[in-house]
Amino acid sequence: MALSQRDRTPLTTVTLEGFKIQEMNVKYVERNQGEFTVNQRETFWSQDGQFFLYWDVSESRWKGTRAQDFAKVRVGGKSAFISAPLDNDILFPSSLTGWMEFDGKEWVRRKNAGIVAIGTFAAALRTVWLHGFDRAALNTSFTECRLFRQTVGDRETYWTADKQYFLFWDPSESRWKASVGGDLRKIQGGARSGLLGAPLGADLQAPEMARGWHEWVERPARARLGPERSNDRRQAPVLHLTELKDMTERTNGAMKYLARHSVVGRASIKRLLNPSALFETDATQQRVNYLRAETEVLQDTGRETGSPELAQYWGDLAAVAQRIDEPRMSNVSVKEVSAASHWQLAALWYKLRVAVHAHRSEAQVADAVNSWIQKEQEQGRMHKAAGDALETLPQPLLNQIKRLKGPLGPQLDMRFYEPFLTLLGTNDAQSRKQLMESMALEELKLTRTRASLKAMFH
């Protein structure tokens, strides 16, 4: 998962060992952003994003649980597989070991389980690419810098390789902006300066940053987070669309069409034929024309000899998913995997991942709502109708329900799309095969962990 530090550098890490749940014997990295705090304290997350540690103010102790229970914990719900000794601060512990672990029936004291290391973590530097601006020098990559002397308002900055331009967070406008490197000291002193402006309130990790930027000549552009490419060729998938539905009215313009699609290849965009279409909008600021481009279809079939490993991973994943009643593929044989193109296999995997994401999101929200209802009942607050209950739901939980039940369904962020974008960016079938095998194996490990935990606590 992406890690950024806002208040101090570097991040604090806590490493745990000695628990029967092996997946929790890992290093946890601090996250102190507001959206990750619980009971006004920072949380600590495993580097695979599957578990986190939090401060339970009602019991005055640190606990560890699954990431899927985060929403429930934030609204006061209970969830824990491990817990620290009473009143033991995780960063200044009076006792490193002697933590408790729930074995599925009762809490058991593990004499040698607990903290084995407290250290620091320097997150990998992120890179942002910009393109589409009038100032050609700004159409390049910006790399994160956390040096204190180059921060602005206690936030990291992002710099071009030649240090001529940088991106910074402007708290007075609640947006990311770009300026010339020579203005750094002036901006640190509170002066207003900027050549570019990002969408209001959006963080660099958010998908909203991909569009809606402004140059001070009011020209929008795009930004993208991701692995750096060895060249500047713009590549895009060639899609075959079916069952096209106009979604303009249902989504208030947020989405134009909804369609089924399949990837049939890739193309390199050589040049845009009508770039003015980017800026032609109607009275509601909706674009009124499609872009046309000169392209070169890449000679890549997306095929390779069969992958028995991928078929095996998918088969094992389907068996484990069936045990915990999650979306799964039907039985896929080695012969079928060998006969399909990598684009067809990637499309099948993408559909499964979307279905699993929606299923897990709904389960998390339902868990959080049930926890809130139970807490309300314990405090003697009974709601006569469902509408009355909805009106008193905590706003963050209500927002989750609205996003989940909205016309666009569960929202997918860059962490979800990044593996598929990486797959699209590969230049040979062998690399794609290895990437798909890696994605399937990681999901198999995660699902096995979920199945083990479900069997332990149900």
DRENKOL-370415 format. One line per 8 residues: number of its first residue (from 1); for each residue x, y, z of C-alpha. Coordinates in Angstrom, 3 decimals, always signed. Example, Ala and Ser with C-alpha at 12.3 -4.5 7.8 and 13.67 -1.06 7.14 Angstrom:
<pts>
1> +12.300/-4.500/+7.800 | +13.670/-1.060/+7.140 .
</pts>
This chain:
<pts>
1> +0.000/+0.000/+0.000 | +1.046/+3.728/-0.523 | +2.571/+5.333/+2.502 | +2.990/+9.089/+2.982 | +4.081/+11.025/+6.039 | +2.495/+14.357/+6.840 | +3.576/+15.286/+10.337 | +7.102/+13.977/+10.727 .
9> +9.736/+11.967/+8.896 | +10.365/+9.076/+8.982 | +7.464/+6.794/+9.814 | +7.532/+4.629/+12.949 | +7.397/+0.854/+12.567 | +6.455/-1.859/+15.062 | +7.376/-5.509/+14.442 | +5.408/-8.283/+16.179 .
17> +6.282/-11.965/+16.653 | +5.154/-14.991/+18.638 | +1.485/-15.275/+17.616 | -0.224/-18.408/+16.304 | -1.748/-16.353/+13.487 | +1.435/-16.254/+11.426 | +0.165/-13.497/+9.111 | +0.223/-11.070/+12.069 .
25> +3.901/-11.725/+12.845 | +5.064/-8.900/+10.579 | +6.186/-5.284/+10.530 | +3.467/-2.614/+10.918 | +3.970/+0.904/+9.549 | +2.488/+4.050/+11.087 | -0.348/+5.901/+9.349 | -1.248/+9.157/+11.087 .
33> -3.408/+10.855/+8.449 | -6.842/+11.838/+9.735 | -8.649/+9.221/+7.677 | -6.563/+6.468/+9.316 | -6.805/+7.524/+12.968 | -8.889/+5.656/+15.547 | -9.829/+7.292/+18.858 | -7.606/+10.250/+17.897 .
41> -4.523/+8.022/+17.700 | -2.427/+6.895/+14.755 | -2.806/+3.328/+13.506 | -0.143/+0.868/+12.298 | -0.662/-1.225/+9.167 | +0.966/-4.414/+7.894 | +2.812/-3.762/+4.666 | +0.417/-5.979/+2.709 .
49> -2.489/-3.868/+4.027 | -4.350/-6.847/+5.508 | -4.032/-6.098/+9.253 | -3.742/-3.030/+11.470 | -3.086/-2.086/+15.101 | -5.220/+0.508/+16.879 | -5.756/+2.060/+20.330 | -8.957/+0.842/+22.035 .
57> -9.760/+3.708/+24.370 | -12.557/+1.797/+26.131 | -10.118/-0.918/+27.254 | -6.988/+1.249/+27.410 | -4.897/-1.106/+25.305 | -3.593/-1.611/+21.759 | -5.262/-4.257/+19.612 | -4.741/-5.837/+16.206 .
65> -7.367/-6.939/+13.702 | -8.201/-7.302/+9.992 | -8.183/-4.328/+7.642 | -11.721/-5.181/+6.547 | -12.933/-4.290/+10.071 | -11.453/-0.786/+9.997 | -14.768/+0.970/+9.267 | -16.450/-0.892/+12.127 .
73> -13.653/-0.053/+14.570 | -13.735/+3.651/+13.635 | -17.388/+3.952/+14.721 | -16.793/+2.206/+18.041 | -17.209/-1.444/+17.066 | -15.156/-4.268/+18.585 | -12.768/-6.416/+16.583 | -9.461/-7.944/+17.646 .
81> -7.318/-11.038/+17.265 | -4.430/-9.827/+19.429 | -4.118/-7.263/+22.231 | -1.329/-5.640/+24.221 | -1.058/-5.548/+28.019 | -3.313/-3.007/+29.753 | -2.120/+0.653/+29.559 | +0.956/-0.388/+27.563 .
89> +1.833/+2.302/+24.993 | +2.926/+0.727/+21.750 | +5.764/+3.223/+21.197 | +6.989/+3.327/+24.812 | +6.021/-0.105/+26.147 | +6.703/-1.033/+29.747 | +6.613/-4.656/+28.620 | +7.420/-5.808/+25.085 .
97> +5.896/-9.278/+25.396 | +2.976/-10.901/+27.194 | +0.386/-9.994/+24.565 | -2.945/-11.835/+24.353 | -4.310/-13.764/+21.347 | -7.838/-14.988/+20.663 | -7.743/-18.669/+19.677 | -11.328/-18.818/+18.409 .
105> -12.834/-19.641/+21.794 | -11.050/-17.567/+24.417 | -8.227/-15.099/+24.972 | -4.890/-16.784/+25.631 | -1.809/-15.078/+27.064 | +1.242/-15.627/+24.877 | +4.238/-15.226/+27.166 | +6.714/-14.599/+24.340 .
113> +4.400/-12.825/+21.905 | +4.603/-9.097/+21.336 | +6.974/-6.413/+20.117 | +10.412/-7.489/+18.900 | +11.440/-4.216/+17.233 | +10.488/-0.542/+17.057 | +12.106/+1.363/+14.236 | +11.595/+3.691/+11.326 .
121> +10.415/+3.217/+7.765 | +11.374/+5.335/+4.796 | +8.585/+4.849/+2.283 | +9.568/+4.485/-1.365 | +9.636/+7.839/-3.117 | +6.583/+8.368/-5.287 | +6.612/+9.884/-8.761 | +3.945/+12.014/-10.472 .
129> +3.809/+12.536/-14.237 | +2.142/+15.571/-15.820 | +1.319/+16.138/-19.462 | -0.903/+18.349/-21.590 | +0.246/+21.775/-20.357 | +1.332/+24.741/-22.491 | +4.626/+25.030/-20.602 | +6.520/+22.087/-22.094 .
137> +8.978/+21.978/-19.174 | +6.109/+20.977/-16.848 | +5.194/+17.930/-18.943 | +7.571/+15.640/-17.096 | +7.977/+13.586/-13.921 | +8.105/+15.001/-10.379 | +9.756/+12.917/-7.641 | +8.835/+13.093/-3.950 .
145> +11.187/+14.894/-1.548 | +10.840/+14.618/+2.250 | +13.867/+16.675/+3.296 | +12.714/+19.087/+6.019 | +14.317/+22.113/+4.354 | +12.258/+21.431/+1.223 | +8.871/+20.805/+2.853 | +6.019/+23.301/+2.620 .
153> +3.645/+23.482/+5.567 | +5.030/+20.203/+7.005 | +4.161/+18.425/+3.752 | +6.422/+16.666/+1.253 | +7.117/+18.275/-2.119 | +7.722/+16.815/-5.599 | +10.549/+18.017/-7.870 | +11.571/+17.744/-11.504 .
161> +14.930/+16.068/-12.151 | +16.565/+19.433/-12.931 | +15.065/+21.035/-9.759 | +13.556/+23.845/-11.855 | +9.938/+23.134/-10.852 | +8.160/+21.534/-7.896 | +4.699/+20.560/-6.640 | +3.534/+21.610/-3.166 .
169> +0.404/+21.575/-1.016 | -1.124/+25.039/-0.604 | -3.229/+24.932/+2.619 | -4.795/+28.323/+1.909 | -6.368/+26.968/-1.285 | -6.612/+23.288/-0.202 | -4.973/+22.084/-3.392 | -1.667/+20.929/-4.878 .
177> +0.102/+23.513/-7.027 | +3.229/+23.761/-9.161 | +5.754/+26.570/-9.057 | +9.337/+27.377/-10.033 | +12.058/+26.018/-7.769 | +13.405/+29.488/-7.053 | +10.159/+30.419/-5.269 | +10.505/+27.707/-2.596 .
185> +11.695/+30.007/+0.219 | +9.066/+32.602/-0.650 | +6.303/+29.950/-0.573 | +7.633/+28.527/+2.716 | +7.256/+32.030/+4.110 | +3.577/+32.150/+3.159 | +3.703/+33.883/-0.227 | +1.221/+32.887/-2.950 .
193> +2.728/+31.467/-6.124 | +1.766/+28.916/-8.725 | +1.879/+27.901/-12.363 | -0.522/+24.938/-12.094 | -3.380/+24.047/-9.780 | -4.806/+20.600/-8.995 | -8.493/+19.892/-8.190 | -9.532/+21.374/-4.857 .
201> -9.117/+19.109/-1.839 | -7.715/+16.113/-3.760 | -4.615/+14.308/-2.534 | -1.919/+13.166/-4.932 | -2.858/+9.523/-4.242 | -6.502/+10.081/-5.140 | -7.920/+9.083/-8.537 | -9.531/+12.534/-8.752 .
209> -6.037/+13.883/-9.493 | -6.018/+12.244/-12.919 | -8.032/+15.079/-14.480 | -9.240/+18.620/-13.939 | -5.834/+20.278/-13.393 | -5.497/+23.925/-14.398 | -2.726/+25.975/-15.851 | -3.187/+29.616/-15.106 .
217> -4.345/+29.944/-18.713 | -7.266/+27.615/-17.716 | -6.003/+24.596/-19.634 | -6.854/+21.243/-18.020 | -4.389/+18.413/-18.010 | -3.815/+15.006/-16.511 | -1.568/+13.569/-13.835 | -0.713/+9.936/-13.195 .
225> +0.982/+8.000/-10.392 | +2.762/+4.825/-11.381 | +5.974/+3.101/-12.451 | +8.213/+5.156/-14.734 | +8.333/+4.085/-18.356 | +11.520/+3.692/-20.355 | +10.091/+5.788/-23.202 | +7.365/+8.322/-23.796 .
233> +5.081/+6.270/-26.032 | +1.442/+6.522/-24.997 | -0.128/+3.083/-25.112 | -3.799/+2.213/-24.812 | -5.890/-0.956/-25.000 | -8.063/-1.672/-28.033 | -11.528/-2.492/-26.696 | -14.550/-4.162/-28.241 .
241> -17.702/-2.671/-26.640 | -21.136/-4.276/-26.419 | -24.426/-3.493/-24.634 | -23.784/+0.270/-24.574 | -26.058/+2.158/-22.116 | -26.278/+5.947/-21.750 | -25.690/+6.800/-18.051 | -25.571/+10.599/-18.339 .
249> -28.835/+11.341/-16.516 | -28.459/+8.642/-13.838 | -24.978/+9.857/-12.866 | -25.472/+13.620/-13.397 | -22.803/+13.570/-16.063 | -20.178/+11.721/-14.017 | -20.377/+8.803/-16.496 | -21.388/+8.911/-20.149 .
257> -21.769/+5.242/-21.047 | -21.793/+1.871/-19.349 | -20.790/-1.089/-21.513 | -19.388/-4.579/-21.519 | -15.954/-4.761/-23.059 | -13.178/-7.115/-24.031 | -9.545/-6.229/-24.726 | -8.494/-7.333/-28.214 .
265> -5.035/-5.751/-28.350 | -2.964/-2.638/-27.765 | -2.229/+0.470/-29.789 | +0.321/+3.253/-29.555 | -1.092/+6.786/-29.840 | +1.135/+8.683/-32.289 | -0.709/+12.024/-32.332 | -4.095/+13.582/-31.566 .
273> -6.022/+14.761/-34.614 | -8.439/+17.068/-32.763 | -6.861/+18.125/-29.423 | -9.353/+21.009/-29.191 | -11.961/+18.407/-28.202 | -10.330/+18.392/-24.764 | -11.605/+21.918/-24.173 | -14.944/+21.960/-26.024 .
281> -17.661/+21.816/-23.349 | -21.332/+22.721/-23.044 | -23.008/+24.954/-20.461 | -22.668/+22.218/-17.816 | -18.926/+21.793/-18.532 | -19.467/+18.397/-20.163 | -17.324/+17.608/-23.206 | -19.258/+17.635/-26.466 .
289> -16.886/+15.805/-28.800 | -14.723/+12.693/-28.888 | -10.974/+12.707/-29.357 | -9.630/+11.261/-32.591 | -6.055/+10.044/-32.893 | -3.600/+8.513/-35.307 | -2.560/+5.167/-33.841 | -0.298/+2.246/-34.532 .
297> -1.583/-1.203/-33.613 | +1.169/-3.035/-31.769 | +2.082/-6.408/-33.218 | +1.492/-8.407/-30.079 | -0.943/-11.297/-29.975 | -0.987/-11.563/-26.184 | -0.493/-15.340/-26.518 | +2.088/-17.729/-25.183 .
305> +2.355/-21.436/-24.415 | -0.007/-22.658/-21.714 | +0.534/-21.786/-18.060 | -0.357/-24.724/-15.820 | +0.665/-22.628/-12.794 | -1.992/-19.985/-13.538 | -4.661/-22.656/-14.035 | -3.619/-24.292/-10.746 .
313> -3.747/-20.989/-8.830 | -7.170/-20.151/-10.251 | -8.487/-23.616/-9.416 | -7.172/-23.446/-5.838 | -8.575/-19.934/-5.450 | -12.037/-21.037/-6.596 | -12.016/-23.891/-4.067 | -11.032/-21.614/-1.161 .
321> -13.497/-18.881/-2.214 | -16.318/-21.429/-2.263 | -15.610/-22.293/+1.386 | -16.119/-18.676/+2.472 | -18.934/-17.956/-0.015 | -17.076/-15.346/-2.083 | -17.352/-14.769/-5.859 | -15.247/-17.267/-7.786 .
329> -14.504/-18.597/-11.242 | -15.951/-21.818/-12.532 | -13.447/-24.627/-12.972 | -10.772/-23.555/-15.464 | -8.577/-26.252/-16.978 | -4.971/-25.999/-18.136 | -6.200/-26.595/-21.678 | -8.614/-23.643/-21.499 .
337> -5.962/-21.323/-20.038 | -3.469/-22.383/-22.720 | -5.982/-21.749/-25.503 | -6.986/-18.246/-24.344 | -5.083/-15.042/-25.134 | -3.574/-13.083/-22.286 | -6.070/-10.302/-22.982 | -8.960/-12.738/-22.504 .
345> -7.427/-14.101/-19.310 | -6.783/-10.577/-18.006 | -10.396/-9.595/-18.755 | -11.666/-12.672/-16.907 | -9.416/-11.868/-13.920 | -10.540/-8.228/-13.926 | -14.234/-9.224/-13.791 | -13.526/-11.536/-10.866 .
353> -11.572/-8.871/-8.969 | -14.399/-6.325/-9.423 | -16.959/-8.850/-8.143 | -14.783/-9.787/-5.144 | -14.120/-6.122/-4.325 | -17.865/-5.359/-4.397 | -18.641/-8.396/-2.224 | -16.027/-7.511/+0.380 .
361> -17.009/-3.822/+0.404 | -20.644/-4.731/+1.050 | -19.614/-7.140/+3.812 | -17.452/-4.506/+5.502 | -20.200/-1.887/+5.412 | -22.795/-4.381/+6.680 | -20.427/-5.332/+9.500 | -19.929/-1.692/+10.434 .
369> -23.696/-0.979/+10.371 | -24.456/-4.019/+12.539 | -21.781/-2.966/+15.001 | -23.255/+0.543/+15.173 | -26.788/-0.852/+15.679 | -25.546/-3.074/+18.501 | -23.823/-0.122/+20.153 | -27.003/+1.967/+19.858 .
377> -29.057/-0.803/+21.460 | -26.557/-1.224/+24.286 | -26.965/+2.479/+25.051 | -30.755/+2.194/+25.040 | -31.352/+4.024/+21.761 | -33.953/+2.152/+19.716 | -35.090/+3.307/+16.269 | -38.693/+2.676/+15.270 .
385> -38.027/+2.733/+11.518 | -35.084/+2.174/+9.205 | -35.346/+5.793/+8.025 | -34.880/+7.050/+11.579 | -31.787/+4.899/+11.971 | -30.290/+6.166/+8.714 | -30.669/+9.776/+9.832 | -28.538/+9.109/+12.914 .
393> -25.814/+7.040/+11.239 | -22.300/+8.522/+11.554 | -21.603/+10.563/+8.422 | -18.527/+8.532/+7.311 | -20.592/+5.338/+7.458 | -23.510/+6.958/+5.652 | -21.125/+8.143/+2.909 | -19.860/+4.586/+2.484 .
401> -23.406/+3.298/+2.037 | -24.216/+6.010/-0.523 | -21.093/+5.247/-2.544 | -21.779/+1.528/-2.397 | -25.424/+1.835/-3.480 | -24.890/+4.640/-5.995 | -25.225/+4.136/-9.766 | -21.464/+3.679/-10.115 .
409> -21.298/+0.978/-7.438 | -18.219/+0.437/-5.231 | -15.456/+2.934/-5.960 | -12.130/+1.512/-7.156 | -8.941/+3.464/-6.464 | -5.504/+3.415/-8.096 | -4.361/+0.567/-5.849 | -6.974/-1.617/-7.538 .
417> -6.147/-0.532/-11.089 | -2.348/-0.410/-10.763 | -1.757/-4.166/-11.415 | -3.912/-4.013/-14.556 | -2.154/-0.854/-15.775 | +1.173/-2.586/-15.209 | -0.094/-5.580/-17.169 | -1.112/-3.298/-20.019 .
425> +2.321/-1.678/-20.045 | +4.257/-4.916/-20.537 | +5.831/-5.468/-23.936 | +5.968/-9.254/-24.165 | +3.760/-12.226/-23.434 | +6.208/-13.848/-21.018 | +6.105/-10.812/-18.713 | +2.317/-10.772/-18.805 .
433> +2.187/-14.457/-17.923 | +4.450/-13.891/-14.917 | +2.415/-10.878/-13.775 | -0.874/-12.769/-13.946 | +0.610/-15.713/-12.060 | +1.920/-13.330/-9.393 | -1.468/-11.596/-9.002 | -3.280/-14.928/-8.753 .
441> -0.833/-16.293/-6.172 | -1.094/-13.162/-3.988 | -4.896/-13.318/-4.064 | -4.779/-17.040/-3.252 | -2.635/-16.351/-0.174 | -4.973/-13.575/+0.964 | -8.105/-15.678/+0.473 | -6.570/-18.606/+2.353 .
449> -5.846/-16.236/+5.254 | -9.445/-14.979/+5.193 | -10.724/-18.552/+5.167 | -8.497/-19.504/+8.122 | -9.666/-16.525/+10.159 | -13.311/-17.181/+9.321 | -12.962/-20.821/+10.373 | -11.290/-19.744/+13.617 .
457> -13.889/-17.191/+14.681 | -17.133/-18.641/+13.362 .
</pts>
